[in-house]
Amino acid sequence: MKSMSGEQLADCTVGKQGIPGDRGWALRDETTGEITNAKRFPVLMQCSAKYLEPPTSEFIPNAEIRFPDGTVVQSDDSDINKKLSDL
């Protein structure tokens, strides 16, 4: 996820648009409709994210997000928006 710590890759493929999955997920402020980042919400830099399976140029999988307190959630959790907003 944009502005979160990512995962270390042992190897990767680089295509015309870069590394598949790089910034495949981002946080959108539902009030403004804009993509947001750690400049606005510095706590995001204390979170980390990793894909649940390898991304490709045609497929961006769901991600696992670890919050600063150690809580782990997935991007497809039904209450993910609330959990991120509460953070």
C-alpha positions in Angstrom: 0.0 0.0 0.0 1.1 3.5 -0.8 2.9 5.1 2.2 3.2 1.8 4.2 6.3 -0.3 4.7 6.4 -3.0 2.0 7.8 -6.4 1.7 11.3 -7.5 0.7 11.4 -9.4 -2.6 13.9 -12.1 -3.3 13.3 -11.6 -7.1 10.8 -9.8 -9.3 9.9 -9.1 -12.9 10.1 -5.6 -14.2 7.8 -4.8 -17.1 6.9 -1.7 -19.1 5.0 -0.2 -16.1 7.6 -1.2 -13.5 7.3 -4.0 -10.9 3.9 -5.7 -11.0 1.9 -4.7 -7.9 4.1 -1.7 -6.9 1.5 0.7 -5.5 -1.3 -1.6 -6.5 -3.2 -0.5 -3.5 -3.7 3.0 -2.1 -5.9 4.7 0.5 -8.6 7.0 -0.8 -10.1 9.7 1.5 -13.8 9.0 1.0 -14.6 12.6 2.0 -12.5 14.2 -0.7 -12.3 11.3 -3.1 -8.6 11.8 -3.4 -5.8 9.3 -2.8 -4.1 10.1 0.5 -0.7 9.4 1.9 1.6 9.6 4.9 2.1 13.3 4.5 -1.5 13.7 5.6 -1.6 10.6 7.8 1.9 9.9 9.2 0.7 6.8 11.1 0.6 5.0 7.8 4.4 4.8 7.9 4.1 2.7 11.1 2.0 0.1 9.1 3.2 -2.6 6.8 1.6 -4.4 3.9 2.3 -7.5 1.9 0.4 -9.3 -0.9 -1.3 -12.6 -0.1 -0.1 -14.0 -3.4 2.3 -12.8 -6.1 0.9 -9.9 -8.2 1.2 -9.9 -12.0 0.7 -7.1 -14.6 -2.9 -8.4 -15.0 -3.8 -9.2 -11.4 -3.4 -7.2 -8.1 -4.2 -9.6 -5.2 -5.5 -8.7 -1.8 -3.0 -7.6 0.8 -2.3 -8.2 4.5 -1.9 -5.0 6.6 -0.2 -5.0 9.9 -1.1 -2.0 12.2 1.4 -0.4 14.6 -0.2 -2.4 17.5 0.4 -5.7 15.7 -3.2 -6.2 14.6 -3.3 -7.9 11.2 -6.2 -7.3 8.7 -6.7 -8.1 5.1 -7.7 -5.7 2.4 -10.8 -7.7 1.7 -12.1 -7.7 5.3 -15.7 -6.4 5.4 -14.8 -3.7 7.9 -11.4 -2.7 6.5 -12.5 0.9 5.8 -13.6 1.4 9.4 -10.4 -0.1 10.8 -8.2 2.2 8.6 -10.4 5.2 9.4 -10.1 4.4 13.2 -6.3 4.2 12.8 
